[in-house]
Amino acid sequence: MKILFAGDITGRAGMEKAQQDLGRLKRQYGADIVIVNGENAAERNGITEKQFRDLRFAGADVVTLGNHAWANQEIYNFIDREDAIIRPVNYPAGTPGRGYTIVDMGRVQVAVVNLLGNVYVSTLPSPFTMIDALLDELKQQGVRHIIIDFHAEATSEKIAFAHYIDGRVSAVLGTHTHVQTADACVLPKGTAYISDVGMTGAIHSVLGVKTELSIRQFITQIPVRFQHAEGDTRLCAVVVELDDKTGLAKSITPVQV
C-alpha cells in the first residue's frame, strides 16, 4: 500500500497547484490514499467548504488541519458532518469535528490522525500523554495502518514523539513549518518519519506569505496583516510505502513538483 501525503496547502496558489497535480501524482506513484494538510488554504488561513470539496475532487481522501483549524468560520458549518476532514485529536471532548478518521480500503483499514504539538504552538494536552490510549483504541478496532500528521513547530518535539511511538504506527509526518526537511527515513522499529513534509504554494514567498509583508514585520517589529503570495508554485509531499500485513513502513520518498 502507498500513501501520498502533500504538505500545507497555502493560499490560492497552493490550491491551484494541488488541483493541478494531486491526481497526476496519485497515478504516477500508484498511491492508494491521498492525504493533504489544508489548514492554510483560505486567504486568512483556515479552510472554506468549497476549498475542502475542491481538494476532495482533486483526489484527496483526507484533509488534515492544525493550529489554524478555526481561523475561517465556515469550518463550523461542515466539520461535524464530513468524515474526510479532521482537526487535532488533542482538542478537548466537545470540540467540533473529529481528531481521526478511518479509510476503509477493503483489504485493510487506514487510520489518519491529526495531532498538534505543544512547543511554541499550543497549550493543548501533550501528544505524548494521550497517544497511548488512542493507539489502544485503534488496535482494538483492528487498525494496523496508522498515519499521523504531527502539526508542530519544534523539530525536537517531532523527532522525540516519532521515536516514542516507533513501531506502533505506520508514519509520523510533520507539518506546520512549511519547509521540507532532509531527514526522511524509516525508524529502527518500522515507522516512516519526516520532520516536515513542506508546503504547497508560492515558491517566492516567506512560508507562503508575500515577502514584502514578512520583511516589513521583521524590520518594524509591528504586526502586519499577512497575505498569501502568488506566482510560481511548488508542491511538496512524501510517498510512504507500507507493508499490508504489519502496517509498518517499507520506505518514505520526498517529492517536490
TAGIUR-V599824 format. One line per field, one symbol per residue. ss: DSSP state (H for helix, E for strand, C for the rest). psi: psi as a letter, one per 20 degrees, with the letter a starting at -180 (. if undefined). A space follows every 50 residues. Layout:
ss: ???
psi: ???
This chain:
ss: CEEEEECCEEHHHHHHHHHHHHHHHHHHHCCCEEEEECCECCCCCCCCHH HHHHHHHHCCCEEECCCCCCCCCCHHHHCCCCCCEECCCCCCCCCCCCCE EEEECCCCEEEEEEEECCCCCCCCCCHHHHHHHHHHHHHHCCCCEEEEEE ECCCHHHHHHHHHHCCCCCCEEEEECCCCCCCCCEECCCCCEEECCCCCE EECCCECCECHHHHHHHHHHCCCCCCCECCCCEECEEEEEEECCCCCCEE EEEEEEC
psi: qpppoproooahghghgghhiggghgggjkphpppqpjijhrhkraqrhg hghghghiiphpprbbijhjhpihhiiihhjoijpqrpijqrpipqaqir qpoojfhrppppppqprgojhrkrqphhiihghghgghhhjjphooppoo nqgphggggggghhjpiirgqooqrgijpprkkprprhjjpqqphphaqo bpgnrnkiqpghgggghhghjppqoqqqrabqrppprqpppqphghirph rpoqpp.
